[in-house]
Amino acid sequence: QAQLVESGGGLVQPGGSLRLSCAASRSIFRGNRMGWYRQAPGSQRELVATITSGGSTNYADSVKGRFTISRDNAKNTVDLQMNSLEPEDTAVYYCNAEVGFNRYWGQGTRVTVSS
């Protein structure tokens, strides 16, 4: 079974909100930094937000004030609350886990912001 599984993507109008969730296996979640990345068509994959096991967060400038990353260390999940969505946020969003020098990725969930 997959070690990282994203969900919550979909179609939303500009200005709307969406909440993404990533379910991780305990072995790659516990004690590690988790993150959300995204890749738009024709673009490079870019960092959206990260969160450490202790709850320290980091955001890309483009999403500061609009997106919030959180984690539940009991459920082994990491969420991304996205508000005030813009067409430029359209992308496939990927969950990431940092395990030492290794990086793990989910299959992604598609977010489309369009009127």
Disulfide bonds with the S-S distance in Angstrom:
Cys22-Cys95 2.10
